[in-house]
């Protein structure tokens, strides 16, 4: 099934442990994004990618890193998870730079840091 | 600094009536505005968009109005249906120079009652 898949969908971890969330898209989209959703904040951009090995920071990038070695995969890593990173994480992709920039989202990954 | 604001966290409307969801923004450089709909445990899905050079865009039961002088947009759903019950996010497009980026509001939970 085409689209975006995120893994894992749910994860519980302890403070200080590393965590990697994976996003895989089959749309051959050039642009990929990681957002987090928190109550009272909506969706906030963490990092984005504008091509293989090309990434940049979003508005809440502290404590996160990303990598994109292939067009279809975009990884989000929390080097040392903290309780403030408990959230629902959404990956998205887009085909174009211009226009309305409609994003296609994955179903989300719920992360709980104890 | 919340550049996109949805001041109503929730809205309840009777089936068949009109639902009006509001959104305010502060950045005059935004060039497209989008509405996304989100059901529980799913990713947001694109609903409708409007260019900053337009003041209205219509798609079936959904109409978005843009008032640039007031930096305000609204989504009208007529008639509202129970399946419209979801969280609605307003988003605005900006340009980072390497990619376009959507800035989201905090969301409005719409409940359509029978």
Interface residues (C-beta under 8 A of the other chain):
Chain A: X4 X31 X33 X35 X40 X41 X42 X43 X44 X45 X48 X49 X50 X54 X56 X58 X90 X92 X94 X97 X98 X99 X100 X101 X102 X103 X104 X105 X106 X107 X108
Chain B: X4 X6 X32 X34 X36 X41 X42 X43 X44 X45 X46 X49 X51 X89 X91 X93 X96 X98 X99 X100 X101 X102 X103 X104 X105 X106 X107
